[in-house]
Amino acid sequence: MRRRTLLATALLSTAATPGLTGVARAAAPGPSLTPAGSTTLDTRAIYFVSYDGLVNNNSFQKNGLLTYKGHQYAAWYTADRNAVVARRVLGASTWETVKVGHTLRYDDSHNVISMGVSRTDGRLHLNMDSHSDGFTYVKSVAGLMDNPSGLSWTVSRFGAPQSTLDGLALTSQFTYPQFISTPEGKLQLSYRVAVSGNGRNALAEYDGSSWTALGEWTSSTGTYTSEHGSSTARNMYLHGIDYDRNGRLHAFFTWREQNGAVMCSGGGITNHDTGYVYSDDRGRTWRNNAGTVVGTTGGSDKVSVTDPGLVVDPLGPDHSLMNQESQSTDSAGLPHAVISYVPGRFGQCTTNYVTDRTNNGRAFHVRKNPSGAWQKTEIPVPLNSSQRTKLILDRYDNAYAIFPFCRVAAASRASGYTDWAVLYDGVGAGLNAFGEVVIDETRVAQDNVLSIMYQERSSGTTPSALRTRDFRLPA
């Protein structure tokens, strides 16, 4: 029997906290956005629509845009399919670009470029061009990220493209590279082994000298049964995998079943339930919400759909729940996520997940409160898209949801995240953004700026402009 951890329904309460002198502290500011500039990365970036997305702007990239030691870095494919990595001084309007020697193989929007930094040796790492097959890996020379003003941005600073991680062959069916930096400065790579509906999540780790395969940590086996039928294979789709400031590794997720018999209609999507696990030993073991170990990376016992205590928001596969949305952690290390689906008030059976999500989809903010209870708030902004929404928290733990088309809504921590309102409308601003956007998750903490990368809508395979837009958050 599958056990579920149900959401608490009580709202957070907040109050002014007296200081040691008895004088109440000033109230923290609510969310706000102040325009802080825009840039053009490429006037002719590659454009094709695949799986309802663009290869340069799939929001599950981690990271397509990142900030490190006063410089920002971006990666994309040009109109002639060349993989490019660029940098700029924060606040500058121009970018230095380098072609790293790889060309995109297929018109498949899954084949994104993800970047990571290994702080132990100051290298930039790129993993790209994979969807259930081989990948391409490129890394810079040591120290490039530590001395950007002293080292030129040229192709000579990057090694040759590889089909392994410096000789470490992971799997012939590789997808969704996501780099994460450990608190000690090592670099980890999260990825999926095998295919949608029958795959496993795995980790590798770079210590500054070599890569090691830590192994798989999720299982594709076990039986899941809905009111319609059963499935015996699946994969876990991550909404993110991130360390908080205390060193805990958090991962929200949803399950994707292989067998469509679990759905009310073949036009839906087999995603179900929002789950959560965490690790306090750098991804070696995984615990459920109650703190019980439910999986060991590289071991025989992996996180499985039948494990107890994983589900924090139960939802069957009839509501077109989206996979790979977004998560964040607040200043207390409490996990937050944004998820989206078609609520039951619009019907109990979606028959076309793209159309139904576009017409009736809504995003929800799911988080753990200080008492340990899970809470969920609907964000009162229609999706108007089948695509994904991103989530970030500012230094005051105000929450910002970045919707497709570069629309931004926000809610204050002081309200218990109940006062959601639109702060910026990219549609009204005439950005002509295609849909999903890429967020620089690393920049918010470093210089208090929300940096968004988006690509302009085009048609067919006509290249279009790739741009960034920056917003200063409350000081």
N, C-alpha and C positions, 0 to 999 in steps of 0.2 A: 504494500500500500504506500503510495507517495504521500508524504506529509508536506504541508505547506505552511510557510510563515506568512500570516495575513497582515495586511497593512493596518496600522493604527489609524483611527479616524480623528483623534484629537488634534487641534491646531497648536502650533508652537505659541508660547506666550513670551513676551519680552518686557523688560523693565529696565529703567536706569539703574546702573550699579554704582553705589556710593564708593568714593575713594577712601583712602586711609584717613584723610582729614575730615571726612564726613561730607565733603562737597561732591555732588553728583557729577559724573563725567559728562562731557558734551556728547550729545547724541551723534552717532555715526551718520555720515551722509548717505542718502539713498542713491540708487543707480542713476547715472547720467552718461551721456556721450558728447564729447566735444570734437568736431572734425579737426584732424591733425595732419592732413595732407594725403596725397594720392600719387601713385607712380604707374608707369607703363613698363611691364616686363618685356613684352613682345607684342608687336602690332600684328604678327601673323603666326600665332600659335596653332598647332594642329587641332582640327575640329572634326569630330564625328560623334554621333550619338549611338551609344551601345549600352544595353541594360539600363536604359533611361538615364545615362550619365555620360560625363566627359572624362577622358583619361587624365587631364590636367586639373580637374576640380572634383574629384571624388572625396567627400568629406571624411572618409575613413583613413585617408593618408595620414601617416604619423612618421615623419612630419614632411609635408610638402613646403612648409614655411617654418623657419625656426630662427631664434635669436641667441647669440652667444658672444659675450664680451664686447658689447657695443656695436656689433655688426648683425645684420639680418641676412639670411640665406634662403634661396628659393630654388626649386627644381621643376623642370617641365620639358615637354617635347615641342620642338619647333615644327613649322609647316613641312619641312623636309625630313621629319621624323627623328631628328637628332636629339639626344638627351643632353640637356643643358643644366648647369648649376651656376647660380649667380650670387653675388653678395653686394651689399651696400652698407655704408655707415648709417647707423640709425638716424633717421630724419633727412637723409640725402634723397634727392629726386632721381638719381641715375644709378644703374646697376652695372657692375662688371660681370661679364658672362664668359663661360668656358664650355666648349663641347667636350664631353668626356669619352668619346669614342664608341658610343653605342647608338644604334638606330632601332626604333620601335618596330617590333616584328609584325604585330597584328592590330587590326582595328577593334580592340577590346578595351573597354574602359576600366576593367579590373587591373590592367597592367601599369599601375601607377608607379611613380618614383617616391620612395620614402628616404628620409635622411636621419642621421643620428650622429652624435658627437661622443667620442671616448675621451673623457677628461683626463684619464691616466696618461695619455700620450698626445693629446691635442689633435687628433685626426677627425676628419669628416668622412662619414661612411654613407654610401648610397646602395640601395637594393631596389631593383626595378624589373619591369617587363615580365611578369609572371601571372599565370592563371592556370593552376593545376598542372603545371609543367615546370621546366627549369627556370632559373632566375639569372639575372646579371648583377654582379657586385663590383663596386668600385670604391677604393678608399684613397684618401689624400696622403701626402707625406706627413710624418710626425711634426707636431708643432704648428701646423698651418693655422689652426683655429686659435692658438694662443698668441700669435704674433701677426695679426692681419695687416697692420700698418707696415710691417717690416718685410713681409713675404708677398711677392707679386702673385696675382690671380691669373695663372697661366696653366695650360694643359700639362706642363712639365711637373706641376705640383700634384698630379693625380697618377695613380698606377693604371695599368692596363685593365680593361674589363675582364672579369673572371666569371666562370660558371659554378664556382664553389666559394666558400669563405676561406680564402687562403689555403685551399687544399681540403677543407672539410666539406664533404658532400652531404647535404642534409636529407633530401628526398627528391625523387623525380616528379613529384606532384606537389608543388609549392605555391602558396597564395597568401596574400595579405601580410606583407612584411611590415612590422611596426617596431621601431627602435625605442628602447627605454633606457635611461641612465640610472644606474643604481646610486644610492647615497655615497658609496665609496669611490665613484667615478668610473666603474666598469660600465660596459655597454652590453645590453641584452637585446636579442632579436626574437620577437614573438612572430609566429607564423602558423598557417594551417597546413597539415599534411593531408593529402588525398582530396576529396571533392565535396561539393555542396551536398548536404543530406547524408554524407557518409565520410566524415573527416574528423581529425583530432587536432587540438592545439598543442604546440610545442614551443620550447625555448632553447636558444643558444646563447653563449656568453663569451665576451671578449675582455680579456684582462689587461690589455695593453701590449701583449706580445703574441697571443694566439687565441683562436676560437675553440670553444668546447661545446659539444652538443649536450645539453642538460636532459633532453628527451621530451617525450609527450606527457601531457598532464590531464588531458580529457579523454573520455571514452566515447566511442560511437555506438556501443552496444547497449542492450537492455530494451525492454518493451515499454512503449508509451501508448496509452489507450485513451482516446477521446470518446465522446458520445456517438461518433460515427464509425470508428474503426481503430485499428492498431498499426503501429510501426515498430520495427525492430532495428532501425539504423537511423543515424542523425549526425549533425555536427553542432557544436557550440559556436555561435557567433558572438564575438566580444563587442560590447559598447565602448570598450577602452581597457587599457591596462596601464596603471599609473602608480608611482610611488607618492605618498604624501610626505610632508616635511619631517615626520617621525620615522620614516623608513618602512611603513606598511605598504604592501603592494595590493591594490584594489582592482577588481574586475567585475563589472556588471555584464550580463549576457542574456541572450535568448537562444532557445533551441530551434533548429530547423530539421523537421522530420523528412525522411526519404520517401515514405509512402503517402501519397495523396489521399489515401482512404481515410485519413484522420480529419479531412476537411468536409464541410457541407457542400462545397462546390469546387470543381476543378479549376475555376478561374481565380481562386484565392491564393494564399501562400501559407505554407505549413509551419510558419513560425509560431511559437507559443511560449507564454510565461516570461517574466523578467526575473532573472536569478542574480545572485551575488555570492562571490567568494573572496577571500583575502589570504595573503601570505605574509608571515612575519620573518621568514628566513630566505628572502630573496628568490622566491618562486620555487623553492624546493618542495615544500608541502603546502597544501591548500586547506582552508578551513571554511565551514559554513557560517551563517550568521550567528549561531550559538557558540562558535569557537571550536567545534568538533572537527578533527582532521577528516577530510572526505577524499583526499587524493594526494599522491606523491609523484612528483615529476620524475619520469624515467623509471618508475616502479610499476608493480603489477596492479596496484589499486589506484585507479584514476577517477577523476570527477565524472560522475555518471548521472543520467537523467533519473535514475532510481534512488539516488542518494537523498537522505532526509535534510530538511532545513535549507535548501538552496533557493526556493522561490520566495521572493519578497513582494511580487505583484502577480497574482495568478490571472491568466488569460488564455482561453482556448484558441485554436488555430482558425477561427472563423471571422476574425476581425482585422486581418491584414496588418498584424504587428510588424513593424520594420526592424530589421537587423542592423547592427553596426552603427548605432546613433552616437551617443556621446556621454561622457561622464567627467566628473571633477571631484576634488575634495576641498573642504573648507579649512579655515585656519585651525580648527580643532581636530582635523583629520577625519571628519565625518564625510561619508560618501554621498554624492549626489549624481543623478543621471537624468537625461531627457530621453523619453521613449515616445512613440507615436503609433496610433492605430485608429480604426473607425469605431467610435463608441457605440454601445448597444442601443442608444436612443435613435440611431440611424438604421437599425436593423441588426439581426442576429446572424446574418450570413452574407459576407461579401462575395460577389460573383466575378468581379474583375478588380484585382487589387490596385492597379494603376488608376483606373477610373474612380473607384470607390474612395481611395485615399485622397485623390485630388478633389473630389466633390465634398467629402465628409470627414476627412482625416483631421485629427487633433493631436497636439503634443501635450505631454504630461511631465511634470517635474516630480521625480521620486527621490526621496532623501531619508537619511536616518537622523532623528533628532537627538539632542543631548541625553535624553532618557533611554535611548536605545530602540525606540519605536520607529517603525517605518511610516512615512507619510507621503501622500500623493496629491498633487494639485493640477487640475487642468489649466493649461495656458490658453486663455480665451482669444486665440488668434487662429483662424482657419489656415490649414496648410496650403491649400490651393496648389498642391503639388503631391506627387507620390514619393518625393525624395526626403532626405535626412535633414535633421536640425542639429546644430552644435550647441554646446553648453560651456560657459566659463563663469568663474566667480572672481569678483574683484577683491581688493585687500580688505574690504569691509564685509565680505561674504555676501554681497548682493549678487543675484543670479542674472545672467544674460543668456537668452536663447537666440541663436543666430539662424534664422529660417532660410529656406531657399529664396533665391532672388535678392539676397542681401537685405532682408528685413530683420530688424533687431528689436526684441521685446525684453523687458527686464522687470524684476521684482526685488523688493528690499528684504533683507534679513529681518529688519525690525517688524515687518508686517507678518512674519511667519510665511513669507513668500506667497502672499495672497493678493498683492496689488499689481499684478502683471499689467503692463501697458507697453505699447509700441513706442520706441524712442527714435527709430530711424526706419524709413521705408525706401529701400533701394529702387523699387518700382517707380514710386512718385518722384524720386530724385533723378530718374532717367538713366540709371546705370546699364540697363539692358543685360543684366546678369542672366546667364542660362538657367541656373537652378542651384544645385549644391555649391557651397563655397568651402574654401580651406581656411582654417584659423591657425594663427601662430600661437599655440598654447603656451609656448615657453616665454613669450614676450611680456605677457600680462604681469607676471611677478617681477620681471627685471626692470621695466621702465614704465609700468602702469599704462600701457597702450594696448588696445584691441586692434590687431592688424588682420585684415581679411583679404584673401586672394580670390578673385573671381574671373571668369571668362565671359566675354560678351556672346550673346546668342547669335548664331549664324544659321545657315541652311546647308543641307547636304554635307559636303566635305570642304566647304569654303573656309579657309583659315580665319580666325578672328583674334581680337586683342585680348591679352591677358594682363590684368591690372591688379594693383593693391589699393586699399583704402584704409586709413588709420583713424582711430578715435581715441582721444584721451579719456581715461576713466577718472572717477573721483579721486582727488588728491588726499 
